[in-house]
Amino acid sequence: MEVILIADVQKTYALVLGAVLVLLGLVGFVNHPVLGLFGVNVLQNIVHLAGGAAIIWFGYKAGAAKSTNMWLGIAGVLLAVLWFIPGTGGDLGLLSQLFGINAAISYLHLGVGIVSLAVAYGVKEGAVTA
């Protein structure tokens, strides 16, 4: 009988997402747009590096992974929603001008936000035997 610690799902998700953000921050410095699709600039790369490092740090702290995933989800959904508000989103909006955010990355933020909230609220803490 194998015991799976569900709390590890929260931690693993936070650590993987933090590492991906750090990687995206680094790739963004040499590849514009990332994967030929996602608009970035230097400021957004710095935000990804700092955010990814913070997520990794909080992900390692005992009991902080769930709240980290929750706040990551809120931030992702909020950024996606802001994209659709005139003046803040769109190709001429504040997000595009400051951070180089385009529609593709806004949809990515929405997806990551929804999945992060699902992990934060959908994964129950405790142990399960398999």
GROMACS elastic network, one bead per residue, 0.5 to 0.9 nm:
[ bonds ]
;  ai    aj funct       b0    kb
    1   129     6  0.65666   500
    1   130     6  0.60204   500
    2   128     6  0.84584   500
    2   129     6  0.56614   500
    2   130     6  0.52358   500
    3   127     6  0.65053   500
    3   128     6  0.57975   500
    3   130     6  0.61935   500
    4     7     6  0.88394   500
    4     8     6  0.81726   500
    4   126     6  0.87639   500
    4   127     6  0.57657   500
    4   128     6  0.53705   500
    4   129     6  0.61343   500
    4   130     6  0.71426   500
    5     8     6  0.55388   500
    5     9     6  0.75361   500
    5   125     6  0.78466   500
    5   126     6  0.62256   500
    5   128     6  0.64924   500
    5   129     6  0.86934   500
    6     9     6  0.53277   500
    6    10     6  0.73022   500
    6   123     6  0.70616   500
    6   124     6  0.67285   500
    6   125     6  0.54060   500
    6   126     6  0.56134   500
    6   127     6  0.56772   500
    6   128     6  0.70052   500
    7    10     6  0.54233   500
    7    11     6  0.65860   500
    7    12     6  0.87232   500
    7    63     6  0.83136   500
    7    65     6  0.82480   500
    7    66     6  0.82210   500
    7   123     6  0.81069   500
    7   124     6  0.76709   500
    7   125     6  0.51647   500
    7   126     6  0.63336   500
    7   127     6  0.77934   500
    8    12     6  0.58119   500
    8    13     6  0.83371   500
    8    65     6  0.88381   500
    8   125     6  0.87950   500
    9    12     6  0.51166   500
    9    13     6  0.59889   500
    9    14     6  0.85091   500
    9   119     6  0.81348   500
    9   123     6  0.76452   500
    9   125     6  0.89974   500
   10    13     6  0.53101   500
   10    14     6  0.62451   500
   10    15     6  0.86641   500
   10    59     6  0.80505   500
   10    64     6  0.89678   500
   10    65     6  0.54838   500
   10    66     6  0.56321   500
   10    68     6  0.87882   500
   10    69     6  0.72613   500
   10   119     6  0.68327   500
   10   120     6  0.69107   500
   10   123     6  0.75298   500
   10   125     6  0.86558   500
   11    14     6  0.52005   500
   11    15     6  0.61090   500
   11    16     6  0.85600   500
   11    56     6  0.89976   500
   11    58     6  0.89812   500
   11    59     6  0.53482   500
   11    60     6  0.69318   500
   11    61     6  0.88769   500
   11    63     6  0.87171   500
   11    64     6  0.82590   500
   11    65     6  0.50637   500
   11    66     6  0.74635   500
   11    69     6  0.87628   500
   12    15     6  0.51210   500
   12    16     6  0.60087   500
   12    17     6  0.84445   500
   12    59     6  0.77987   500
   12    65     6  0.84967   500
   13    16     6  0.52534   500
   13    17     6  0.60585   500
   13    18     6  0.84220   500
   13    59     6  0.84647   500
   13    65     6  0.83417   500
   13    69     6  0.78053   500
   13   116     6  0.82487   500
   13   119     6  0.79715   500
   14    17     6  0.52400   500
   14    18     6  0.59648   500
   14    19     6  0.85425   500
   14    55     6  0.62919   500
   14    56     6  0.66068   500
   14    58     6  0.81846   500
   14    59     6  0.53871   500
   14    60     6  0.86659   500
   14    65     6  0.62299   500
   14    66     6  0.82619   500
   14    68     6  0.69918   500
   14    69     6  0.61627   500
   14    72     6  0.88325   500
   14   116     6  0.86496   500
   15    18     6  0.50474   500
   15    19     6  0.61078   500
   15    20     6  0.85725   500
   15    52     6  0.86200   500
   15    55     6  0.68356   500
   15    56     6  0.50258   500
   15    57     6  0.83426   500
   15    58     6  0.87234   500
   15    59     6  0.57336   500
   15    60     6  0.76390   500
   15    65     6  0.86305   500
   16    19     6  0.51213   500
   16    20     6  0.61547   500
   16    21     6  0.86546   500
   16    56     6  0.80772   500
   17    20     6  0.50003   500
   17    21     6  0.61734   500
   17    22     6  0.86573   500
   17    52     6  0.72846   500
   17    55     6  0.76950   500
   17    56     6  0.81148   500
   18    21     6  0.51486   500
   18    22     6  0.63105   500
   18    23     6  0.86422   500
   18    48     6  0.87792   500
   18    49     6  0.87250   500
   18    51     6  0.73072   500
   18    53     6  0.62909   500
   18    54     6  0.75485   500
   18    55     6  0.50503   500
   18    56     6  0.50851   500
   18    57     6  0.86726   500
   18    59     6  0.83208   500
   19    22     6  0.51171   500
   19    23     6  0.61417   500
   19    24     6  0.85703   500
   19    52     6  0.61159   500
   19    53     6  0.76349   500
   19    55     6  0.84381   500
   19    56     6  0.69918   500
   20    24     6  0.60315   500
   20    25     6  0.84824   500
   20    52     6  0.73187   500
   21    25     6  0.60539   500
   21    26     6  0.86354   500
   21    45     6  0.88897   500
   21    48     6  0.52646   500
   21    49     6  0.63623   500
   21    50     6  0.87400   500
   21    51     6  0.71887   500
   21    53     6  0.81763   500
   21    55     6  0.89580   500
   22    25     6  0.50277   500
   22    26     6  0.63425   500
   22    27     6  0.86792   500
   22    45     6  0.85271   500
   22    48     6  0.59632   500
   22    50     6  0.76508   500
   22    51     6  0.77731   500
   22    53     6  0.67086   500
   23    26     6  0.51506   500
   23    27     6  0.60858   500
   23    28     6  0.84276   500
   23    48     6  0.84472   500
   23    49     6  0.77446   500
   23    52     6  0.84963   500
   24    27     6  0.50312   500
   24    28     6  0.58388   500
   24    29     6  0.87612   500
   24    34     6  0.78377   500
   24    45     6  0.72726   500
   24    48     6  0.68829   500
   24    49     6  0.78144   500
   25    28     6  0.52378   500
   25    29     6  0.68983   500
   25    40     6  0.89439   500
   25    42     6  0.86531   500
   25    44     6  0.75166   500
   25    46     6  0.64050   500
   25    47     6  0.76230   500
   25    49     6  0.50589   500
   25    50     6  0.87017   500
   25    52     6  0.84302   500
   26    29     6  0.55887   500
   26    30     6  0.74282   500
   26    45     6  0.69042   500
   26    46     6  0.86686   500
   26    48     6  0.85647   500
   26    49     6  0.73144   500
   27    30     6  0.55429   500
   27    31     6  0.58964   500
   27    32     6  0.85790   500
   27    34     6  0.70844   500
   27    45     6  0.83533   500
   28    31     6  0.51561   500
   28    32     6  0.61404   500
   28    33     6  0.72006   500
   28    34     6  0.59664   500
   28    39     6  0.88036   500
   28    40     6  0.63299   500
   28    41     6  0.70761   500
   28    42     6  0.75980   500
   28    44     6  0.84425   500
   28    45     6  0.59062   500
   29    32     6  0.74256   500
   29    40     6  0.86204   500
   29    41     6  0.76128   500
   29    42     6  0.66639   500
   29    45     6  0.68219   500
   30    34     6  0.87520   500
   31    34     6  0.55038   500
   31    35     6  0.76612   500
   31    36     6  0.81690   500
   31    40     6  0.88714   500
   32    35     6  0.80221   500
   32    36     6  0.70691   500
   32    37     6  0.86814   500
   32    38     6  0.80201   500
   32    39     6  0.67874   500
   32    40     6  0.64735   500
   32    41     6  0.75775   500
   33    37     6  0.57416   500
   33    38     6  0.52539   500
   33    40     6  0.59805   500
   33    41     6  0.84247   500
   34    37     6  0.59550   500
   34    38     6  0.50449   500
   34    39     6  0.65599   500
   34    40     6  0.70833   500
   35    38     6  0.65788   500
   36    39     6  0.81829   500
   37   102     6  0.87469   500
   37   104     6  0.66773   500
   37   105     6  0.80164   500
   38   100     6  0.88689   500
   38   101     6  0.75307   500
   38   102     6  0.67737   500
   38   103     6  0.82402   500
   38   104     6  0.58266   500
   38   105     6  0.52766   500
   38   106     6  0.89323   500
   38   108     6  0.88349   500
   39    96     6  0.85177   500
   39    99     6  0.83934   500
   39   100     6  0.53791   500
   39   101     6  0.53350   500
   39   102     6  0.55152   500
   39   103     6  0.85588   500
   39   104     6  0.77976   500
   39   105     6  0.68146   500
   40    43     6  0.81219   500
   40    44     6  0.59340   500
   40    45     6  0.68316   500
   40    96     6  0.89522   500
   40    99     6  0.64259   500
   40   101     6  0.61265   500
   40   102     6  0.82343   500
   40   105     6  0.87656   500
   41    44     6  0.53673   500
   41    45     6  0.61849   500
   41    46     6  0.87611   500
   41    98     6  0.83064   500
   41    99     6  0.59118   500
   41   100     6  0.54138   500
   41   101     6  0.83337   500
   42    45     6  0.50262   500
   42    46     6  0.62533   500
   42    47     6  0.86877   500
   42    99     6  0.77883   500
   42   100     6  0.87518   500
   43    46     6  0.51523   500
   43    47     6  0.62749   500
   43    48     6  0.86788   500
   43    98     6  0.73715   500
   43    99     6  0.58982   500
   43   100     6  0.84617   500
   44    48     6  0.61106   500
   44    49     6  0.85802   500
   44    98     6  0.81043   500
   44   100     6  0.71733   500
   44   101     6  0.81824   500
   45    48     6  0.50330   500
   45    49     6  0.61667   500
   45    50     6  0.86155   500
   45    99     6  0.85458   500
   46    49     6  0.50613   500
   46    50     6  0.60960   500
   46    51     6  0.83079   500
   47    50     6  0.52001   500
   47    51     6  0.57295   500
   47    52     6  0.81786   500
   48    51     6  0.50696   500
   48    52     6  0.57070   500
   48    53     6  0.83175   500
   49    52     6  0.52111   500
   49    53     6  0.61139   500
   49    54     6  0.85912   500
   50    53     6  0.51740   500
   50    54     6  0.61464   500
   50    55     6  0.86113   500
   51    54     6  0.50613   500
   51    55     6  0.60838   500
   51    56     6  0.85806   500
   52    55     6  0.50796   500
   52    56     6  0.61748   500
   52    57     6  0.85689   500
   53    56     6  0.51430   500
   53    57     6  0.61469   500
   53    58     6  0.86329   500
   54    57     6  0.50102   500
   54    58     6  0.60525   500
   54    59     6  0.82570   500
   55    58     6  0.51507   500
   55    59     6  0.57358   500
   55    60     6  0.85674   500
   55    65     6  0.84146   500
   55    68     6  0.66724   500
   55    69     6  0.84672   500
   55    72     6  0.83733   500
   56    60     6  0.63556   500
   56    61     6  0.89054   500
   57    60     6  0.54232   500
   57    61     6  0.66835   500
   58    61     6  0.51263   500
   58    62     6  0.82917   500
   58    63     6  0.89292   500
   58    64     6  0.58547   500
   58    65     6  0.63431   500
   58    67     6  0.89360   500
   58    68     6  0.65558   500
   59    62     6  0.78202   500
   59    63     6  0.83818   500
   59    64     6  0.61731   500
   59    66     6  0.83074   500
   59    68     6  0.68338   500
   59    69     6  0.86066   500
   60    63     6  0.85823   500
   60    64     6  0.76219   500
   60    65     6  0.72781   500
   61    64     6  0.55421   500
   61    65     6  0.71592   500
   62    65     6  0.74633   500
   63    66     6  0.69738   500
   63    67     6  0.81353   500
   64    67     6  0.55301   500
   64    68     6  0.60526   500
   64    69     6  0.87118   500
   65    69     6  0.61422   500
   65    70     6  0.85614   500
   65   120     6  0.83605   500
   66    69     6  0.51823   500
   66    70     6  0.62050   500
   66    71     6  0.87588   500
   66   119     6  0.80128   500
   66   120     6  0.51951   500
   66   121     6  0.80509   500
   66   123     6  0.89940   500
   67    71     6  0.61353   500
   67    72     6  0.83950   500
   67   120     6  0.70663   500
   68    71     6  0.53102   500
   68    72     6  0.60408   500
   68    73     6  0.85345   500
   68   120     6  0.82277   500
   69    73     6  0.60629   500
   69    74     6  0.86199   500
   69   113     6  0.88358   500
   69   116     6  0.53586   500
   69   117     6  0.65974   500
   69   118     6  0.89586   500
   69   119     6  0.70945   500
   69   120     6  0.54120   500
   69   121     6  0.89882   500
   70    73     6  0.51113   500
   70    74     6  0.62786   500
   70    75     6  0.86888   500
   70   113     6  0.86045   500
   70   116     6  0.63599   500
   70   117     6  0.53290   500
   70   118     6  0.85395   500
   70   119     6  0.80547   500
   70   120     6  0.52426   500
   70   121     6  0.75822   500
   71    75     6  0.60642   500
   71    76     6  0.84768   500
   71   113     6  0.88931   500
   71   116     6  0.84229   500
   71   117     6  0.81447   500
   71   120     6  0.89838   500
   72    75     6  0.51569   500
   72    76     6  0.61115   500
   72    77     6  0.86645   500
   72   112     6  0.82900   500
   72   113     6  0.65043   500
   72   116     6  0.64691   500
   72   117     6  0.77970   500
   73    76     6  0.51180   500
   73    77     6  0.61672   500
   73    78     6  0.84092   500
   73   109     6  0.87168   500
   73   110     6  0.84414   500
   73   112     6  0.67646   500
   73   114     6  0.60415   500
   73   115     6  0.71826   500
   73   118     6  0.83421   500
   73   120     6  0.82234   500
   74    77     6  0.53289   500
   74    78     6  0.59590   500
   74    79     6  0.85440   500
   74   113     6  0.62108   500
   74   114     6  0.83182   500
   74   116     6  0.83053   500
   74   117     6  0.72343   500
   75    78     6  0.50625   500
   75    79     6  0.60613   500
   75    80     6  0.85587   500
   75   109     6  0.83161   500
   75   113     6  0.68612   500
   76    79     6  0.52656   500
   76    80     6  0.62634   500
   76    81     6  0.86992   500
   76   106     6  0.84623   500
   76   108     6  0.83957   500
   76   110     6  0.56242   500
   76   111     6  0.78335   500
   76   112     6  0.62892   500
   76   114     6  0.77090   500
   76   116     6  0.84771   500
   77    80     6  0.50766   500
   77    81     6  0.61320   500
   77    82     6  0.85716   500
   77   106     6  0.88876   500
   77   109     6  0.64068   500
   77   111     6  0.79302   500
   77   112     6  0.79542   500
   77   114     6  0.67967   500
   78    81     6  0.51156   500
   78    82     6  0.60842   500
   78    83     6  0.87123   500
   78   109     6  0.85441   500
   78   110     6  0.80640   500
   78   113     6  0.82764   500
   79    82     6  0.51054   500
   79    83     6  0.64421   500
   79    95     6  0.87003   500
   79   106     6  0.68850   500
   79   109     6  0.66511   500
   79   110     6  0.75790   500
   79   113     6  0.89751   500
   80    83     6  0.53093   500
   80    84     6  0.72622   500
   80    89     6  0.88735   500
   80   103     6  0.87903   500
   80   105     6  0.83612   500
   80   107     6  0.64050   500
   80   108     6  0.80992   500
   80   109     6  0.56755   500
   80   110     6  0.51637   500
   80   111     6  0.89018   500
   80   113     6  0.85251   500
   81    84     6  0.55839   500
   81    85     6  0.70146   500
   81    89     6  0.86345   500
   81   106     6  0.81679   500
   81   110     6  0.78909   500
   82    85     6  0.52698   500
   82    86     6  0.83953   500
   82    88     6  0.61219   500
   82    89     6  0.59518   500
   82    95     6  0.81659   500
   82   106     6  0.87801   500
   83    86     6  0.78180   500
   83    87     6  0.88221   500
   83    88     6  0.61788   500
   83    90     6  0.60644   500
   83    93     6  0.79864   500
   83    95     6  0.71586   500
   83    96     6  0.86713   500
   83   101     6  0.84537   500
   83   102     6  0.82720   500
   83   103     6  0.75053   500
   83   106     6  0.64813   500
   84    87     6  0.89009   500
   84    88     6  0.76498   500
   84    89     6  0.54277   500
   84    90     6  0.67905   500
   84   106     6  0.89971   500
   85    88     6  0.57396   500
   85    89     6  0.56017   500
   85    90     6  0.79541   500
   85    93     6  0.87235   500
   86    89     6  0.58055   500
   86    90     6  0.70366   500
   86    93     6  0.70438   500
   87    90     6  0.75464   500
   87    92     6  0.74666   500
   87    94     6  0.63804   500
   87    95     6  0.88069   500
   88    92     6  0.81585   500
   88    95     6  0.57043   500
   88    96     6  0.79460   500
   89    92     6  0.71029   500
   89    94     6  0.62641   500
   89    95     6  0.57108   500
   89    96     6  0.66660   500
   89   101     6  0.83915   500
   89   102     6  0.83175   500
   89   103     6  0.86344   500
   90    93     6  0.51193   500
   90    94     6  0.82941   500
   90    95     6  0.78859   500
   90    96     6  0.68622   500
   90   101     6  0.86692   500
   90   102     6  0.71510   500
   90   103     6  0.72727   500
   91    94     6  0.87086   500
   91    95     6  0.84680   500
   91    96     6  0.57898   500
   91    97     6  0.79353   500
   91   100     6  0.88336   500
   91   101     6  0.82382   500
   91   102     6  0.66310   500
   91   103     6  0.81256   500
   92    95     6  0.83424   500
   92    96     6  0.63111   500
   92    97     6  0.67285   500
   93    96     6  0.54284   500
   93    97     6  0.62695   500
   93    98     6  0.86973   500
   94    97     6  0.50876   500
   94    98     6  0.59419   500
   94    99     6  0.80763   500
   95    98     6  0.53962   500
   95    99     6  0.55176   500
   95   100     6  0.66490   500
   95   101     6  0.57617   500
   95   102     6  0.81999   500
   96    99     6  0.55388   500
   96   102     6  0.61999   500
   97   100     6  0.57524   500
   97   101     6  0.77827   500
   98   101     6  0.80667   500
  101   104     6  0.81316   500
  101   105     6  0.61689   500
  101   106     6  0.69430   500
  102   105     6  0.55836   500
  102   106     6  0.63200   500
  102   107     6  0.89552   500
  103   107     6  0.63264   500
  103   108     6  0.86439   500
  104   107     6  0.53091   500
  104   108     6  0.63183   500
  104   109     6  0.87216   500
  105   109     6  0.60522   500
  105   110     6  0.85399   500
  106   110     6  0.62715   500
  106   111     6  0.87211   500
  107   111     6  0.62524   500
  107   112     6  0.86530   500
  108   111     6  0.50822   500
  108   112     6  0.61142   500
  108   113     6  0.83468   500
  109   112     6  0.51983   500
  109   113     6  0.58623   500
  109   114     6  0.85220   500
  110   113     6  0.50386   500
  110   114     6  0.61376   500
  110   115     6  0.86045   500
  111   114     6  0.52584   500
  111   115     6  0.61784   500
  111   116     6  0.84518   500
  112   115     6  0.51789   500
  112   116     6  0.58909   500
  112   117     6  0.85015   500
  113   116     6  0.51038   500
  113   117     6  0.61577   500
  113   118     6  0.85347   500
  114   117     6  0.51993   500
  114   118     6  0.61197   500
  114   119     6  0.86461   500
  115   119     6  0.61331   500
  115   120     6  0.85139   500
  116   119     6  0.51103   500
  116   120     6  0.60496   500
  116   121     6  0.85667   500
  117   121     6  0.59709   500
  117   122     6  0.77609   500
  118   121     6  0.53634   500
  118   122     6  0.50620   500
  118   123     6  0.75242   500
  119   122     6  0.52073   500
  119   123     6  0.54523   500
  119   124     6  0.89140   500
  120   123     6  0.62560   500
  120   124     6  0.84566   500
  121   124     6  0.73623   500
  124   127     6  0.89926   500
